[in-house]
Amino acid sequence: MNYNNYTSEDFAADAYFRKWVQSPDVDSDIFWLNWLGQNPDKQQTVTEAKKLVHAFQVQENEYSEQFIAKLWQNIDSQISHKPVVRPLPVVQENRVNRFFNQYRKMAAAVIFLLAAAALFVTLYSLPEKHTTAFGETKTIILPDNSVVTLNANSTLKYSTDWDKKELREVWLEGEAYFHVQKQPARVPSQTGTKFIVHTGLMDVEVLGTEFNVSTRRGKAQVVLNSGKVKLNSDIAGKSSTIFMEPGELVELSESHASFTKRVVNPQNFSAWKNKKLIFDKTPITEIAKILEDTYGWKVTIANDQLASMTFTSTISIEKPEVLLQLLSESFHVNITKKGDQVTIGKAE
C-alpha cells in the first residue's frame, strides 16, 4: 500500500492504520514507525489522523465497537453472498463488485464522518475558547478561579459547567502557565477535584499547584514550580505514568514514546509570562524555534558551526530586535530580517 499521498482523512479511514492506533502490535509498530522515519514530512498528517481515530473512540457510547463491527459484518456478509444458482455474466459480476466496492467506501466514509463529528464535538464545541496571536499573552480566570497565563500562538479550550462535573478539564495547544486552585472532592474517595490539562501527547493531572505546559512541534513539556503533578500518556498503545516534584522538567515526544526527566530552574521556563525570555546556555537551534513560536518568524541558520553553540542572556519579549543584535555581536555573524524571514548568516 502506498501511503505517500494520503491525507489525515485517508489515514483515519484506512483499516490497517486504525488498527495500529487502536490496538498496535509489534508488526504494525515496526511498519508505521519505519514509514514515518522514511516520510518525516507526514508526521503532522499522521498526528491529525490519530486524533480523528481517538476522537471516534471517545464517542463509543453513541457508536460502540459492537455497532461498527456489526456494520462491517453486514457489509462483508453481503459481499460474500454470491449467486449459487448460476454464475452471473462477467459484465453483471463487475457491476456487482463495483456496487459493493462503492458500498464499502460509503461505509468507510460514514465512519470517518462520525469520527470527524466526534472530534468537532470534543475539541471545537467547548463553550470557552481563548486564542493568542504571535507576540501576545493573555491571562484567563477559569470557573474554579484557577489562573492561566496563555503564551503567544496558543489556544485553550474548556467547558464552563465544572460545578456539575467530577473533573476540571482544559485542552491546550501551544504553551501556558497554570496556577491551579485546590478544590474539595465531589467523590468521597478522592482527596480533591482533579484538574487535567489535555495535550496531544499526554495529560497533566493535578489537584493544586503551579506549572508550565508547552506542546509544540510534536513534543510536550511540563515544568513544575510547586506542588505535585502526575503525567499520563498513551502513545502507540504504550501507556506510561510519571510523577513530578518541584524543579523538574519532563518531556515526551511522538518519536520517543517515553518520558525523560531532568532538574531545571523553573523560573527560566515561565519567564515569558513576565514578558521576558531567559536563555541559560540555550543552543542556537532552540533559540530559533522560540523565535518562530513566539513571533511567527521563519528562522534560517546559514552557519552550520552555530548549531553547537549556546547563548546566555535575559531579553524583553517586547524587544526581539535586541536579541537579534546580541546574537549577532556574541557570535560575530550577520543577521538579516526581511518581513518574517530571519537569516542567521555566515561569520563576519
N, C-alpha and C positions, 0 to 999 in steps of 0.2 A: 504493500500500500504506500502510495506517495502522498505524504502529508505536507509537502513543502508549500503548497498554495492554500492550505486550509485556513479558514477564519476561525475565530473563537466559537462561532455558532456551529461551524462544521465539526470542530473537535467535540463540542458538547453533545452533538447528535451521533457521534461515532461510538459504536458499542464497545470496541476494544479500549478506547480512551476512557469511557465512563467506567468500565470495569477496573481499569488501573487506578482511577481516582477513588472509587468506592471500595474496592477490595483488591489492593495491589498484592502481587506475589513476586517471587524472585525474577521470573522470566519477564514480566511486564515492567518491573523496575529497571532491569538491565536495558530493555528495549527503549523505554522512554527517556531514561537518563542519558543513554548514548545518543539518542536522536536529538535531545536538547543540546548536548555537547557539540554536535555537528551543526546545529541550527540555532545559535545563541540569539539571533535576531527574532526568533519566535517565542522567546521567554515570556514577554508581556502577553502575547496572544494566548499562550497556554495557561498563564495565570488567570486571565479573564475567563477562559473556558472552565477552569477548575471552579471558579466562583459560581458559574452558571450551574454546574453539576451539583455543588454543595447546596446552592440555594434551592434546587429542586428537592434535595433530601430534607431541607428544613420544613417543607410542606407535606411531609409524609403522612400526617393525619388526614389531609384532604386527598392526597394522591398517594396511596400507600404502595408498598412494594408488591403486594398482592394484586392491586389494581393494574399496575404496569405489567406484572408477569402474566396476568390474565389477558391483557390486551395483546401482548406478543404471542401468547399461546393461541389466541383466536386467529391471529394473522397467520401464524405458522401452520395451524391446522387447516385453514382454508387453502394455503399454498400447497400443502401436502395432499389434499383431496383431489387426485387426478381421475379422469374418467376411466371406468373399468369396463364399460360395455364395448366400446370400440375406440381406437385412437383417433384423436382429432386431426384434421388436416394440419399440415405444417403452418399454414397461414393462421388458422384458428388458434393453434397452440402458441404461436408467437404473440397473438393478441392477448391470450390468457396470461402468459408470462408478463407481458407489458402491463396488463391490468394490475396483477398482484405486486409487481415491482413498484408501480405507482402507489399502490395501497400501502406498502411498507414505507415508502418515502413519506407519504402523508402521515402515517403513524409516528414516524420519527420527528416530523415537523410538529405534530401535536405535543410530543414530549418536550421538544425544545421550547415551544411556546409556553408550556406550563412552567418549565424551569425559568424562562425569562420573566414570566409574571411573578413567580416566587421571589426572584432576585429584586424585581422592582418593588414589591411589597416590603421586602426585608430592608433594602438599602435606600430606596428613594421615596417611600411614602411615610417616613417618620415625620411627625409634626414639626420638629425643630431641626433646622439645618443652618450651620454657620460656616461661612467660607471667607478666607482671606486672600488678597491679591499678593503679588510679589512685592516684597518690601513692607508689608503691612502685618501688624499683630493685633489681636483682639482679646479682650477679657470677657468671659462668659460666666454667668451665675446659673448653676444648674438647679433643678427643682428641690434638691436637698440642701441648697446653699453651699455646696462644694463649688470651688472656683477653678476655672480652666483658662489658661492663657494660651491662645492659639497662635502658632508661629506662621510665618509667611507661606503662601502657596499650600494651604491646608484646609481640610474640611472636617467638621464634627457634626454627627447626627445623633439624635436621641428622641425618645418619646417623653411626654410630659406627665404621664399618669403613674409616676413612681409610687404614689401613695396606695395604688391598687396592686402593686407587684411585689414579689419576694426578692427581686434583684434590681439593682440600679445598673443600667447598661448604656454605653455610648459606643459609637463606631467612629474610628479615626482614620483619616488618610492624610499623611503629612507628619506634622510634629506638634506636640502640645505639652504644657506643664500642668500637672494636676495637683490641687490641694484638696484632698477628699475629706469630708466631714464624716466622722463615725456616727452611724445610726443604729438605734436599737433593733434587735431582730424581730421579725414578724412571725418567725417559726421558733417555737420554744427550744428546739435542739441546737439552734445556732447562737453564736456569741454576738452577732451583729448582722446588719443587712449588707450583703456583699455588693461591691462596686466593681464592675467588669469593663475594661476597655478592650474592645474587639479591633484587631488589626488583621490584615490579610494573611499574616503568618502565625500569630499567636494571640492568646487572650491574657490580659493582665488582671489579676484578681486581688482585690484589697478590701480592707474594712475601713481604715482611716489612715492616711499617710500623704507624703509628698513625693512626687516622682516625675521624671520626664520620659515621654514616649516619642520615638521617631520611627516612622515606617515609610521608607522611600527606596527606590531602586532595587526592589526585591530583597530588602533587608529590614528587619525590625530590631530596634534597640531600646532598652529600658535602663535608665539610671535612677537609682533610689537615693533620695535625700534623707528621708526619715521613715520610721515605721517598718513594716514588713510587707512584701508582696509575694504572690505565687503566680508563676507563669505556666501556662498550659499551651501545648502545641500538638498539632496532628498533621504532619507533612508526609505525603506518600504512604499513608497508613501507619506511620511510626508515631506513636503517642509519647510525649515527653512532658515532664513536670520538673520545675526547679524553684527553690525558694531563694529570696534575696535578702541581704542585710544592707543597712545604710552604707553608702560609699562604694557600692558595687555597680558595675555595668555588665549587662548581659545582652548578647547579640544572637540573632538567629537569621539565617539566610535560606533562600529557596535552594541554592546549590549545595549547602551544607546543613542537612536537616538535624542538627543537634546544637544545643546551647553552648556558648562559650562565655566565660565569666572572667572579669578582671577588676582590680581595685583602682578607682579613679577619684579625682576631686569633683564631686557632683556639681559644684558651682560653675565649673567651666562649661558644662553641657546645658545649663539652663540660663546662662548669662544673657541669651538673646531676649528674654522677657524683660530685661532691664536695658534693652537697646544696645547691647554690647556683644561683640564676638571675641571670645578668649581663645587664643591659639597657644598651646603648650607643646612644643616640639611636634607640631602637626605637619604631616607630609604635604607637599605642594599639591599632589594629586587630590588629597582630601579637601584642601582649601578650594580647589577648582570646583568640586562638587557642591561645597557650601555656597559658593558664589552663584552657581547655577540654580540651586534650590531656593536661595533667598531672594535673588534679584531677577531671575528668569533669563540670565545671560547664557550664551554658549561660549564656553571657555576652551581654548585650544592651547596645549603646551607644546610648542615647537622645538624646545630644547630638551632632548631626552635625558641629559645629565641632571636636570632638575628633579626628576621623578623620585630620586632617593634623598633629596634634601628636605629639611624641616624648617619650620618658622615658629617663632615665639613672640607674641605681642598681644595687646588688647586694643581693639578698634571699635569705634562707634558704628553701629549698623547704619546710621543715617549718613555716614561719610565713607562710602565704599571707595571713592577716589583716593582717599588717604591710604587705604590698604594697598591699592594698586601701586601707589607711589613708593610705599615702604617695601613692597616685594621687589620692585624694580631696583631700588637702591641697595637692598640687602643682598640680592643675588646677581647684581650687575647685568641685568638683562633689559631689553626693550619690551615694554608692554603697551600695546595699542588697543584702543577701544573705538569701534565704529558701530554705532547703534547698539544692538545687543550682542555683538560679536567682540570677544576679548581674546587677544592672542598674546601669550607669554612667549617672547621670541628668543632669537639667538643671543648669545653673550655679546656684550658691547665690546 
